[in-house]
Amino acid sequence: MNPILIGIIVANALISYKGFNDFSFFRKYEFHVGSIRSGEQIRMLSSGFLHADMMHLIFNMMTLYFFAPGVIQALGTFSFVLVYFGSLIFGSLLTMLFHKNDYSYRAVGASGAVTGVLYSAILLQPNMMLGIFFVIPIPAYLFGILYLLYSIYGMRAKNDNIGHTAHFGGAVGGYLITLIKVPSLFVDEPLMVILLTIPIVVLFGLAKAGKL
């Protein structure tokens, strides 16, 4: 396995474990709008290495473990790191954009970064099949579209504790960075590029209309 990928997984595990056992550490580095707006921007990065519980950590790291190698193989290690951290930051920025006036909003998790890697993999290999609940086969590109639409629904409903905004922001970050790194996708996979753009346009259209 790629040593950088191993390093990212180990860093997530160690920092999350510290957070599980040290509540003051967890509170100091989690994503918290009020603290970030008062100048603690480090939280926009550090929160991506904390997790709510062990299952949250395992799910994110398993997803990263399965999809990162394809991105590394196609783009190289440096570009994978760019996708990972770029998606993490993009997810945090979008979360700040949508929750900037909710000073009590809190979130943790590598979901934005991991979702960015997932979407990079989908864009690079749109015809690969994914298993929903590890059983139901579905084309990767269809999963990508449905996932983003579900994230928009979650952002509107606000009826759970899932960081849908960070997921969406991470997906958009991975999508954009991959297209910048591999512009030939516009020619080689134009339909996939257009299809995966639709939920992004819907999101910002709803935001502009004040419906989020």
NUKOLDREN-346614 format. One record per residue (C-alpha): x, y, z; residue in three letters; residue number from 0. Coordinates in pm, whole numbers. Layout:
BEGIN
{xx: X&yy: Y&zz: Z&residu: Ala&num: NUM}
...
This chain:
BEGIN
{xx: 0&yy: 0&zz: 0&residu: Met&num: 0}
{xx: 114&yy: 355&zz: -69&residu: Asn&num: 1}
{xx: 304&yy: 495&zz: 237&residu: Pro&num: 2}
{xx: 126&yy: 832&zz: 215&residu: Ile&num: 3}
{xx: -212&yy: 659&zz: 223&residu: Leu&num: 4}
{xx: -97&yy: 456&zz: 523&residu: Ile&num: 5}
{xx: 20&yy: 777&zz: 691&residu: Gly&num: 6}
{xx: -319&yy: 946&zz: 641&residu: Ile&num: 7}
{xx: -508&yy: 645&zz: 779&residu: Ile&num: 8}
{xx: -274&yy: 619&zz: 1080&residu: Val&num: 9}
{xx: -302&yy: 994&zz: 1148&residu: Ala&num: 10}
{xx: -682&yy: 969&zz: 1143&residu: Asn&num: 11}
{xx: -674&yy: 669&zz: 1376&residu: Ala&num: 12}
{xx: -432&yy: 823&zz: 1627&residu: Leu&num: 13}
{xx: -590&yy: 1170&zz: 1638&residu: Ile&num: 14}
{xx: -942&yy: 1025&zz: 1657&residu: Ser&num: 15}
{xx: -837&yy: 789&zz: 1938&residu: Tyr&num: 16}
{xx: -693&yy: 1084&zz: 2128&residu: Lys&num: 17}
{xx: -1026&yy: 1264&zz: 2079&residu: Gly&num: 18}
{xx: -1223&yy: 961&zz: 2201&residu: Phe&num: 19}
{xx: -1034&yy: 971&zz: 2531&residu: Asn&num: 20}
{xx: -972&yy: 1344&zz: 2577&residu: Asp&num: 21}
{xx: -1287&yy: 1555&zz: 2555&residu: Phe&num: 22}
{xx: -1099&yy: 1886&zz: 2590&residu: Ser&num: 23}
{xx: -876&yy: 1788&zz: 2296&residu: Phe&num: 24}
{xx: -1185&yy: 1693&zz: 2095&residu: Phe&num: 25}
{xx: -1354&yy: 2025&zz: 2172&residu: Arg&num: 26}
{xx: -1037&yy: 2222&zz: 2093&residu: Lys&num: 27}
{xx: -998&yy: 2085&zz: 1741&residu: Tyr&num: 28}
{xx: -1352&yy: 2002&zz: 1623&residu: Glu&num: 29}
{xx: -1525&yy: 2211&zz: 1355&residu: Phe&num: 30}
{xx: -1710&yy: 2486&zz: 1543&residu: His&num: 31}
{xx: -1841&yy: 2787&zz: 1354&residu: Val&num: 32}
{xx: -1819&yy: 3030&zz: 1646&residu: Gly&num: 33}
{xx: -1455&yy: 2941&zz: 1719&residu: Ser&num: 34}
{xx: -1356&yy: 2951&zz: 1352&residu: Ile&num: 35}
{xx: -1515&yy: 3292&zz: 1306&residu: Arg&num: 36}
{xx: -1320&yy: 3415&zz: 1608&residu: Ser&num: 37}
{xx: -993&yy: 3320&zz: 1439&residu: Gly&num: 38}
{xx: -935&yy: 2947&zz: 1498&residu: Glu&num: 39}
{xx: -914&yy: 2850&zz: 1131&residu: Gln&num: 40}
{xx: -700&yy: 2545&zz: 1215&residu: Ile&num: 41}
{xx: -1026&yy: 2372&zz: 1307&residu: Arg&num: 42}
{xx: -1121&yy: 2364&zz: 937&residu: Met&num: 43}
{xx: -834&yy: 2117&zz: 889&residu: Leu&num: 44}
{xx: -801&yy: 1948&zz: 1229&residu: Ser&num: 45}
{xx: -1170&yy: 1853&zz: 1245&residu: Ser&num: 46}
{xx: -1109&yy: 1629&zz: 944&residu: Gly&num: 47}
{xx: -893&yy: 1402&zz: 1159&residu: Phe&num: 48}
{xx: -1141&yy: 1365&zz: 1444&residu: Leu&num: 49}
{xx: -1438&yy: 1126&zz: 1444&residu: His&num: 50}
{xx: -1751&yy: 1095&zz: 1653&residu: Ala&num: 51}
{xx: -1698&yy: 727&zz: 1736&residu: Asp&num: 52}
{xx: -1515&yy: 414&zz: 1627&residu: Met&num: 53}
{xx: -1773&yy: 314&zz: 1364&residu: Met&num: 54}
{xx: -1753&yy: 662&zz: 1208&residu: His&num: 55}
{xx: -1374&yy: 627&zz: 1188&residu: Leu&num: 56}
{xx: -1380&yy: 271&zz: 1051&residu: Ile&num: 57}
{xx: -1638&yy: 351&zz: 781&residu: Phe&num: 58}
{xx: -1442&yy: 651&zz: 655&residu: Asn&num: 59}
{xx: -1107&yy: 472&zz: 658&residu: Met&num: 60}
{xx: -1249&yy: 164&zz: 485&residu: Met&num: 61}
{xx: -1394&yy: 381&zz: 208&residu: Thr&num: 62}
{xx: -1059&yy: 558&zz: 172&residu: Leu&num: 63}
{xx: -872&yy: 225&zz: 171&residu: Tyr&num: 64}
{xx: -1089&yy: 89&zz: -114&residu: Phe&num: 65}
{xx: -1095&yy: 394&zz: -343&residu: Phe&num: 66}
{xx: -767&yy: 578&zz: -285&residu: Ala&num: 67}
{xx: -546&yy: 323&zz: -469&residu: Pro&num: 68}
{xx: -734&yy: 383&zz: -796&residu: Gly&num: 69}
{xx: -684&yy: 759&zz: -764&residu: Val&num: 70}
{xx: -315&yy: 713&zz: -678&residu: Ile&num: 71}
{xx: -265&yy: 484&zz: -975&residu: Gln&num: 72}
{xx: -434&yy: 726&zz: -1216&residu: Ala&num: 73}
{xx: -308&yy: 1061&zz: -1083&residu: Leu&num: 74}
{xx: 2&yy: 983&zz: -874&residu: Gly&num: 75}
{xx: 68&yy: 1032&zz: -504&residu: Thr&num: 76}
{xx: 106&yy: 1411&zz: -508&residu: Phe&num: 77}
{xx: -225&yy: 1462&zz: -688&residu: Ser&num: 78}
{xx: -397&yy: 1215&zz: -453&residu: Phe&num: 79}
{xx: -278&yy: 1424&zz: -156&residu: Val&num: 80}
{xx: -406&yy: 1734&zz: -335&residu: Leu&num: 81}
{xx: -745&yy: 1570&zz: -387&residu: Val&num: 82}
{xx: -763&yy: 1453&zz: -25&residu: Tyr&num: 83}
{xx: -669&yy: 1777&zz: 149&residu: Phe&num: 84}
{xx: -829&yy: 1997&zz: -116&residu: Gly&num: 85}
{xx: -1159&yy: 1814&zz: -68&residu: Ser&num: 86}
{xx: -1127&yy: 1839&zz: 311&residu: Leu&num: 87}
{xx: -1080&yy: 2216&zz: 291&residu: Ile&num: 88}
{xx: -1347&yy: 2256&zz: 24&residu: Phe&num: 89}
{xx: -1594&yy: 2070&zz: 248&residu: Gly&num: 90}
{xx: -1507&yy: 2297&zz: 542&residu: Ser&num: 91}
{xx: -1540&yy: 2611&zz: 330&residu: Leu&num: 92}
{xx: -1881&yy: 2507&zz: 197&residu: Leu&num: 93}
{xx: -1991&yy: 2424&zz: 551&residu: Thr&num: 94}
{xx: -1884&yy: 2769&zz: 666&residu: Met&num: 95}
{xx: -2068&yy: 2925&zz: 372&residu: Leu&num: 96}
{xx: -2395&yy: 2754&zz: 460&residu: Phe&num: 97}
{xx: -2365&yy: 2769&zz: 842&residu: His&num: 98}
{xx: -2178&yy: 3097&zz: 894&residu: Lys&num: 99}
{xx: -2458&yy: 3242&zz: 1106&residu: Asn&num: 100}
{xx: -2507&yy: 2929&zz: 1317&residu: Asp&num: 101}
{xx: -2235&yy: 2993&zz: 1573&residu: Tyr&num: 102}
{xx: -2311&yy: 2670&zz: 1762&residu: Ser&num: 103}
{xx: -2272&yy: 2440&zz: 1459&residu: Tyr&num: 104}
{xx: -2023&yy: 2160&zz: 1525&residu: Arg&num: 105}
{xx: -1893&yy: 1875&zz: 1309&residu: Ala&num: 106}
{xx: -1608&yy: 1625&zz: 1286&residu: Val&num: 107}
{xx: -1489&yy: 1361&zz: 1044&residu: Gly&num: 108}
{xx: -1285&yy: 1291&zz: 734&residu: Ala&num: 109}
{xx: -1604&yy: 1249&zz: 532&residu: Ser&num: 110}
{xx: -1541&yy: 1555&zz: 312&residu: Gly&num: 111}
{xx: -1190&yy: 1439&zz: 221&residu: Ala&num: 112}
{xx: -1296&yy: 1077&zz: 173&residu: Val&num: 113}
{xx: -1597&yy: 1174&zz: -37&residu: Thr&num: 114}
{xx: -1366&yy: 1384&zz: -254&residu: Gly&num: 115}
{xx: -1143&yy: 1079&zz: -314&residu: Val&num: 116}
{xx: -1452&yy: 869&zz: -386&residu: Leu&num: 117}
{xx: -1575&yy: 1118&zz: -646&residu: Tyr&num: 118}
{xx: -1234&yy: 1146&zz: -802&residu: Ser&num: 119}
{xx: -1237&yy: 766&zz: -841&residu: Ala&num: 120}
{xx: -1587&yy: 778&zz: -991&residu: Ile&num: 121}
{xx: -1485&yy: 1044&zz: -1242&residu: Leu&num: 122}
{xx: -1172&yy: 851&zz: -1339&residu: Leu&num: 123}
{xx: -1361&yy: 521&zz: -1366&residu: Gln&num: 124}
{xx: -1730&yy: 608&zz: -1416&residu: Pro&num: 125}
{xx: -1822&yy: 260&zz: -1538&residu: Asn&num: 126}
{xx: -1700&yy: 76&zz: -1231&residu: Met&num: 127}
{xx: -1969&yy: -86&zz: -1019&residu: Met&num: 128}
{xx: -2027&yy: -9&zz: -654&residu: Leu&num: 129}
{xx: -2213&yy: -230&zz: -409&residu: Gly&num: 130}
{xx: -2484&yy: -54&zz: -210&residu: Ile&num: 131}
{xx: -2484&yy: -218&zz: 134&residu: Phe&num: 132}
{xx: -2211&yy: -436&zz: -25&residu: Phe&num: 133}
{xx: -2485&yy: -627&zz: -209&residu: Val&num: 134}
{xx: -2683&yy: -420&zz: -463&residu: Ile&num: 135}
{xx: -2469&yy: -336&zz: -770&residu: Pro&num: 136}
{xx: -2498&yy: 18&zz: -910&residu: Ile&num: 137}
{xx: -2286&yy: 209&zz: -1166&residu: Pro&num: 138}
{xx: -2045&yy: 450&zz: -996&residu: Ala&num: 139}
{xx: -2169&yy: 755&zz: -1185&residu: Tyr&num: 140}
{xx: -2531&yy: 684&zz: -1086&residu: Leu&num: 141}
{xx: -2425&yy: 644&zz: -725&residu: Phe&num: 142}
{xx: -2245&yy: 979&zz: -746&residu: Gly&num: 143}
{xx: -2551&yy: 1162&zz: -873&residu: Ile&num: 144}
{xx: -2787&yy: 1001&zz: -623&residu: Leu&num: 145}
{xx: -2548&yy: 1064&zz: -334&residu: Tyr&num: 146}
{xx: -2521&yy: 1435&zz: -409&residu: Leu&num: 147}
{xx: -2899&yy: 1464&zz: -449&residu: Leu&num: 148}
{xx: -2940&yy: 1288&zz: -113&residu: Tyr&num: 149}
{xx: -2692&yy: 1532&zz: 40&residu: Ser&num: 150}
{xx: -2900&yy: 1823&zz: -89&residu: Ile&num: 151}
{xx: -3209&yy: 1664&zz: 65&residu: Tyr&num: 152}
{xx: -3026&yy: 1625&zz: 397&residu: Gly&num: 153}
{xx: -2910&yy: 1986&zz: 388&residu: Met&num: 154}
{xx: -3269&yy: 2100&zz: 336&residu: Arg&num: 155}
{xx: -3431&yy: 1863&zz: 586&residu: Ala&num: 156}
{xx: -3182&yy: 1928&zz: 869&residu: Lys&num: 157}
{xx: -3326&yy: 1624&zz: 1050&residu: Asn&num: 158}
{xx: -3006&yy: 1434&zz: 1135&residu: Asp&num: 159}
{xx: -2652&yy: 1490&zz: 1263&residu: Asn&num: 160}
{xx: -2479&yy: 1399&zz: 936&residu: Ile&num: 161}
{xx: -2250&yy: 1666&zz: 790&residu: Gly&num: 162}
{xx: -2417&yy: 1665&zz: 448&residu: His&num: 163}
{xx: -2264&yy: 2000&zz: 357&residu: Thr&num: 164}
{xx: -1909&yy: 1874&zz: 414&residu: Ala&num: 165}
{xx: -1987&yy: 1559&zz: 214&residu: His&num: 166}
{xx: -2118&yy: 1768&zz: -73&residu: Phe&num: 167}
{xx: -1829&yy: 2014&zz: -55&residu: Gly&num: 168}
{xx: -1578&yy: 1730&zz: -52&residu: Gly&num: 169}
{xx: -1741&yy: 1569&zz: -354&residu: Ala&num: 170}
{xx: -1733&yy: 1897&zz: -544&residu: Val&num: 171}
{xx: -1369&yy: 1949&zz: -443&residu: Gly&num: 172}
{xx: -1264&yy: 1603&zz: -564&residu: Gly&num: 173}
{xx: -1462&yy: 1653&zz: -884&residu: Tyr&num: 174}
{xx: -1308&yy: 1991&zz: -968&residu: Leu&num: 175}
{xx: -949&yy: 1900&zz: -874&residu: Ile&num: 176}
{xx: -966&yy: 1583&zz: -1082&residu: Thr&num: 177}
{xx: -1095&yy: 1774&zz: -1385&residu: Leu&num: 178}
{xx: -817&yy: 2030&zz: -1346&residu: Ile&num: 179}
{xx: -557&yy: 1754&zz: -1324&residu: Lys&num: 180}
{xx: -707&yy: 1549&zz: -1609&residu: Val&num: 181}
{xx: -877&yy: 1795&zz: -1849&residu: Pro&num: 182}
{xx: -890&yy: 1521&zz: -2113&residu: Ser&num: 183}
{xx: -1193&yy: 1388&zz: -1921&residu: Leu&num: 184}
{xx: -1394&yy: 1667&zz: -2084&residu: Phe&num: 185}
{xx: -1326&yy: 1494&zz: -2418&residu: Val&num: 186}
{xx: -1306&yy: 1130&zz: -2306&residu: Asp&num: 187}
{xx: -1604&yy: 1128&zz: -2067&residu: Glu&num: 188}
{xx: -1816&yy: 1436&zz: -2155&residu: Pro&num: 189}
{xx: -2148&yy: 1275&zz: -2057&residu: Leu&num: 190}
{xx: -2018&yy: 1177&zz: -1714&residu: Met&num: 191}
{xx: -1877&yy: 1525&zz: -1657&residu: Val&num: 192}
{xx: -2214&yy: 1679&zz: -1743&residu: Ile&num: 193}
{xx: -2418&yy: 1431&zz: -1539&residu: Leu&num: 194}
{xx: -2206&yy: 1480&zz: -1229&residu: Leu&num: 195}
{xx: -2239&yy: 1857&zz: -1269&residu: Thr&num: 196}
{xx: -2620&yy: 1851&zz: -1246&residu: Ile&num: 197}
{xx: -2648&yy: 1811&zz: -865&residu: Pro&num: 198}
{xx: -2389&yy: 2087&zz: -818&residu: Ile&num: 199}
{xx: -2596&yy: 2325&zz: -1030&residu: Val&num: 200}
{xx: -2912&yy: 2223&zz: -842&residu: Val&num: 201}
{xx: -2745&yy: 2291&zz: -505&residu: Leu&num: 202}
{xx: -2628&yy: 2642&zz: -589&residu: Phe&num: 203}
{xx: -2957&yy: 2716&zz: -765&residu: Gly&num: 204}
{xx: -3149&yy: 2627&zz: -447&residu: Leu&num: 205}
{xx: -2904&yy: 2831&zz: -239&residu: Ala&num: 206}
{xx: -2948&yy: 3135&zz: -460&residu: Lys&num: 207}
{xx: -3327&yy: 3095&zz: -437&residu: Ala&num: 208}
{xx: -3301&yy: 3082&zz: -57&residu: Gly&num: 209}
{xx: -3438&yy: 2727&zz: -33&residu: Lys&num: 210}
{xx: -3154&yy: 2575&zz: 170&residu: Leu&num: 211}
